[in-house]
């Protein structure tokens, strides 16, 4: 009898071990996607580009943030850009030191926030390796340099600049390796490469490569980073907002359900007189976005937005909030606060009072809200 019991116990133990092996621990990307999906049931997270780096009256002050200085809380989402990492530069295209970027990503993750990364790589055909950003006249050699209409084709396998671009992708990989938490684990991030591809102002835009070439570009970068072990990336496909957007148009260059986790749109208001048009277009575009996201099991977001230089002091509650509040998007991210062109709130600008009302809305979530 004792032998029989021992045999049964051993068999049960074996089953338990086998079951445990069949249920591997979730990756950082899977955990982040579940968190994003859960949080959007509660509201829309507010995000800001380069938030802890500089504002309208300061640069690189410790623990500073124009958003926090206005409302007392950090954004739930912080965005950073890797443009320049491909050149081996010490600073990105907006003069942010990459070492400081790593530190602030770690800080925001430590406080419970979420990070999104974009990448505006220089034009690999017109840029000389080692040239850096200094002395380059915009847009010569930048991501906005569309003087060569076949850049994507030339960096894909078989292209004359493929080997060069492989080195650029390796530098992205090397930077991602620095994003570790206090326990040495990879920090989950939303990665948003090749964005606004529905326009033609970047060298990967729709008039500068075929649908097949764009998808091959996406796959080449994704396959490289996955092969390097980055299972902590939530891949975001983010074209630009368009008039009368359709699902077919939105998915025109979509890499596929096996390649994408999040789907977003970038859309701005540039002038005060565009208020009603911005609200109408944003609502229409996000409605289509959310329908597509539901059908393809993706997380929807307004991945870039804002009003340039905030010439409408009540923009936050009279324009942005009405445009998004009825739609189940995960987050919205306003672009950076630079002294010549800003999109977020600032304590020295007249929109700060309205932003506090925006912050107080039950619909909007900031970092303290997503800890609850």
C-alpha positions in Angstrom: 0.0 0.0 0.0 2.8 2.4 1.0 4.5 1.7 -2.3 1.3 2.4 -4.2 0.7 5.7 -2.4 4.3 6.7 -3.2 3.8 5.9 -6.8 0.6 7.9 -7.0 2.3 10.9 -5.3 5.2 10.7 -7.7 2.9 10.6 -10.6 0.9 13.6 -9.3 4.2 15.5 -8.8 5.2 14.7 -12.4 1.9 16.0 -13.7 2.3 19.2 -11.6 5.8 19.8 -12.9 4.7 19.1 -16.5 1.8 21.5 -16.1 4.1 24.2 -14.7 6.4 23.8 -17.7 3.4 24.2 -20.0 2.5 27.5 -18.4 5.6 29.7 -18.9 5.8 33.1 -17.2 4.4 35.9 -19.2 6.8 38.2 -21.1 7.2 41.8 -20.3 5.3 42.7 -23.4 2.3 40.5 -22.5 2.2 41.9 -19.0 2.2 45.5 -20.3 -0.5 44.7 -22.9 -2.7 43.3 -20.1 -2.1 46.4 -18.0 -2.9 48.7 -20.9 -6.1 46.9 -21.7 -7.2 46.9 -18.1 -6.4 50.6 -17.5 -8.4 51.7 -20.6 -11.5 50.3 -18.9 -11.0 53.1 -16.4 -10.1 56.0 -18.5 -7.5 57.5 -20.9 -3.9 57.9 -19.8 -2.2 61.2 -20.5 1.2 61.2 -22.0 3.9 63.8 -22.7 7.0 63.6 -24.9 10.4 64.3 -23.2 8.5 65.3 -20.1 11.3 65.1 -17.4 14.0 66.4 -19.8 13.1 70.1 -20.3 10.3 72.6 -20.3 9.7 76.1 -21.4 11.8 77.6 -18.6 14.2 74.9 -17.6 16.5 72.1 -18.9 17.5 68.8 -17.2 16.5 69.9 -13.7 16.2 66.9 -11.4 12.7 65.6 -10.8 11.2 68.4 -12.8 8.3 68.3 -15.3 6.1 71.0 -16.8 3.1 68.6 -16.3 3.9 68.0 -12.7 4.6 71.7 -12.1 1.1 72.5 -13.4 -1.0 69.8 -11.8 1.2 68.1 -9.1 1.3 64.8 -10.9 3.5 63.2 -13.6 2.0 61.9 -16.9 1.0 58.3 -16.9 2.9 57.9 -20.2 6.3 59.3 -21.0 7.6 59.3 -24.6 11.2 59.4 -25.8 12.8 59.3 -29.2 15.9 57.3 -30.3 16.7 59.4 -33.3 20.5 59.7 -33.4 21.3 56.4 -31.6 21.9 54.9 -35.1 24.8 57.3 -35.5 26.4 56.4 -32.3 25.7 59.9 -31.0 25.7 60.8 -27.3 22.5 62.8 -27.7 19.3 62.3 -29.7 17.9 64.6 -32.4 16.4 66.8 -29.6 19.8 67.0 -27.7 18.7 64.6 -25.0 21.7 62.5 -23.7 20.9 58.8 -24.1 22.4 58.1 -20.7 19.9 60.6 -19.2 17.1 59.0 -21.3 17.9 55.6 -19.7 17.8 57.1 -16.2 14.5 58.8 -16.8 12.9 55.7 -18.2 14.1 53.8 -15.2 12.7 56.6 -12.9 9.3 56.6 -14.6 9.1 52.8 -14.5 10.0 52.9 -10.8 7.2 55.4 -10.0 4.7 53.1 -11.9 4.6 54.9 -15.2 4.6 53.5 -18.7 7.2 54.3 -21.5 6.8 54.6 -25.2 9.7 54.9 -27.6 9.7 56.3 -31.2 12.6 56.4 -33.6 13.4 59.1 -36.2 16.5 57.6 -37.8 18.6 59.7 -40.2 18.4 59.0 -43.9 20.9 56.1 -44.3 21.5 56.9 -48.0 22.3 60.6 -47.6 23.9 60.7 -44.2 27.7 60.1 -43.8 28.4 57.6 -41.0 30.0 59.4 -38.1 28.7 62.8 -39.2 26.4 63.2 -36.2 23.7 65.8 -36.1 25.9 68.8 -35.5 26.2 71.1 -38.5 23.5 69.4 -40.6 20.9 71.7 -42.1 17.4 70.5 -41.7 16.2 68.4 -43.4 19.4 67.3 -45.1 20.3 63.8 -44.0 17.5 63.7 -41.4 14.5 61.5 -41.2 12.7 64.2 -43.1 15.1 64.0 -46.0 13.1 62.6 -48.9 15.5 63.6 -51.6 16.1 59.9 -52.4 12.8 58.1 -53.2 14.2 54.6 -52.7 15.8 54.6 -49.3 13.7 51.7 -48.0 14.5 49.5 -51.0 18.2 50.3 -50.6 18.4 49.1 -46.9 16.4 45.9 -47.3 18.3 42.6 -47.9 20.1 42.8 -51.2 20.2 46.6 -51.1 23.4 48.6 -51.3 22.9 50.1 -47.8 21.6 47.0 -46.1 24.9 46.2 -44.2 25.0 49.8 -43.0 21.5 49.7 -41.7 22.1 46.4 -40.0 24.7 48.3 -37.9 22.1 51.0 -37.2 19.6 48.4 -35.9 22.3 46.9 -33.7 22.8 50.3 -32.0 19.0 50.4 -31.3 19.4 46.9 -29.8 22.4 48.0 -27.7 20.4 50.9 -26.3 17.4 48.7 -25.4 19.8 46.5 -23.4 20.3 49.4 -21.0 16.6 49.5 -20.0 16.7 47.4 -16.9 14.7 47.7 -13.7 16.2 47.6 -10.1 16.2 43.8 -10.3 18.0 43.7 -13.6 14.8 42.7 -15.6 14.0 44.3 -19.0 11.6 47.2 -18.7 8.5 46.8 -20.8 8.0 49.6 -23.4 5.7 50.5 -26.2 7.9 50.7 -29.4 6.5 52.8 -32.2 8.8 52.7 -35.2 8.1 53.8 -38.8 5.2 56.0 -37.7 3.1 58.4 -39.8 3.8 56.2 -42.8 0.5 57.3 -44.4 2.2 60.7 -45.2 5.4 61.2 -47.2 7.5 63.5 -45.0 9.7 60.7 -43.7 11.9 58.6 -45.9 9.7 55.6 -45.1 6.5 57.4 -46.2 3.9 55.9 -48.5 5.2 57.7 -51.7 8.7 56.6 -51.0 8.2 52.8 -50.7 5.7 50.2 -51.8 3.4 48.4 -49.4 5.6 45.3 -49.6 8.8 47.3 -49.0 7.2 49.0 -45.9 6.1 45.7 -44.4 9.6 44.2 -45.1 11.2 47.2 -43.3 8.9 46.6 -40.3 9.6 42.9 -40.3 13.4 43.4 -40.7 13.6 45.6 -37.6 11.2 43.4 -35.6 12.9 40.2 -36.5 16.3 41.7 -35.5 15.1 42.8 -32.0 13.1 39.6 -31.3 16.2 37.6 -32.2 18.1 39.7 -29.7 15.7 38.6 -27.0 13.5 41.7 -26.7 10.3 40.2 -25.6 9.5 43.3 -23.6 8.4 45.4 -26.6 4.7 46.2 -27.4 4.8 47.0 -31.1 2.7 50.0 -32.1 1.6 50.6 -35.7 0.8 54.3 -36.0 -0.1 56.1 -39.2 -1.4 59.7 -39.3 -4.9 61.0 -38.9 -6.7 61.6 -42.2 -9.9 63.1 -43.5 -12.7 60.5 -43.7 -10.5 57.6 -42.6 -11.7 54.1 -43.5 -10.7 50.8 -42.1 -9.2 49.8 -45.4 -7.1 53.0 -45.5 -5.9 52.5 -41.9 -4.8 49.0 -42.7 -3.2 49.8 -46.0 0.3 49.0 -44.8 -0.5 47.1 -41.7 2.2 44.5 -41.1 -0.3 41.8 -39.8 -1.9 40.6 -36.5 1.2 38.5 -35.8 3.4 41.6 -36.0 1.4 44.3 -34.2 0.1 44.7 -30.6 -1.1 48.3 -30.6 -2.6 50.5 -33.3 -2.5 54.3 -33.0 -3.0 57.5 -34.9 -1.0 60.8 -34.8 -3.1 64.0 -35.3 -2.5 67.6 -34.3 -4.4 70.9 -34.4 -2.1 73.6 -35.8 -4.3 76.7 -35.8 -7.1 78.1 -33.6 -9.6 78.2 -36.5 -9.2 74.4 -36.9 -10.9 73.6 -33.6 -14.1 72.2 -34.9 -12.4 70.4 -37.8 -9.9 68.8 -35.3 -12.7 67.6 -33.0 -14.7 66.2 -35.9 -11.7 64.5 -37.6 -10.3 63.1 -34.3 -13.7 61.6 -33.3 -14.2 60.1 -36.8 -10.6 58.7 -37.0 -10.6 57.3 -33.5 -14.0 55.6 -34.0 -12.6 53.8 -37.0 -9.4 53.0 -35.1 -11.3 51.5 -32.1 -13.4 49.4 -34.4 -10.3 48.0 -36.2 -8.5 47.5 -32.9 -11.5 45.4 -31.6 -11.6 43.3 -34.7 -7.9 42.6 -34.7 -7.5 42.3 -30.9 -5.3 45.4 -30.7 -5.0 48.2 -28.2 -6.0 51.6 -29.7 -4.3 54.9 -28.8 -3.9 58.5 -29.9 -0.1 58.1 -30.1 0.7 61.8 -30.9 -1.5 64.9 -30.6 -1.5 68.5 -29.4 -2.1 72.1 -30.3 1.0 74.0 -31.5 2.1 76.7 -29.0 -1.3 76.4 -27.2 -2.9 79.6 -28.7 -6.3 78.4 -27.4 -6.1 78.7 -23.5 -9.1 76.4 -23.0 -8.0 73.8 -25.6 -7.6 71.0 -23.1 -11.3 70.9 -21.9 -13.0 72.6 -24.9 -11.3 70.7 -27.7 -9.1 67.7 -26.7 -11.4 66.2 -24.0 -14.6 66.4 -26.1 -12.7 64.8 -29.0 -11.6 61.7 -27.1 -13.7 61.2 -24.0 -16.3 58.9 -25.5 -13.8 56.5 -27.2 -12.0 53.5 -25.5 -8.5 54.5 -26.3 -5.6 53.5 -24.0 -3.8 56.8 -24.0 -3.1 60.1 -25.8 0.4 61.6 -25.9 1.1 65.3 -26.5 4.4 66.2 -28.1 7.3 67.9 -26.3 7.6 71.4 -24.7 10.4 73.1 -26.5 10.9 76.9 -26.2 10.1 77.5 -29.9 7.4 74.9 -30.3 5.4 73.3 -27.5 2.4 71.1 -27.1 2.0 70.3 -23.4 1.0 72.5 -20.5 3.3 74.9 -18.7 3.0 77.0 -15.5 4.1 80.1 -17.4 1.4 79.8 -20.1 -2.3 80.8 -19.9 -3.6 77.3 -20.5 -2.3 76.0 -17.1 -5.6 76.6 -15.3 -7.6 74.8 -18.0 -5.1 71.9 -17.9 -5.8 71.5 -14.1 -9.5 71.1 -15.0 -8.4 68.5 -17.7 -6.4 66.8 -15.0 -9.4 66.7 -12.6 -11.6 65.0 -15.2 -12.5 61.5 -14.1 -11.8 60.4 -17.7 -8.1 61.3 -17.6 -5.5 59.2 -15.9 -2.1 60.3 -14.6 0.6 58.3 -12.9 -0.9 58.4 -9.5 -4.2 57.2 -10.9 -2.7 54.1 -12.6 -1.2 52.9 -9.3 -4.6 52.4 -7.7 
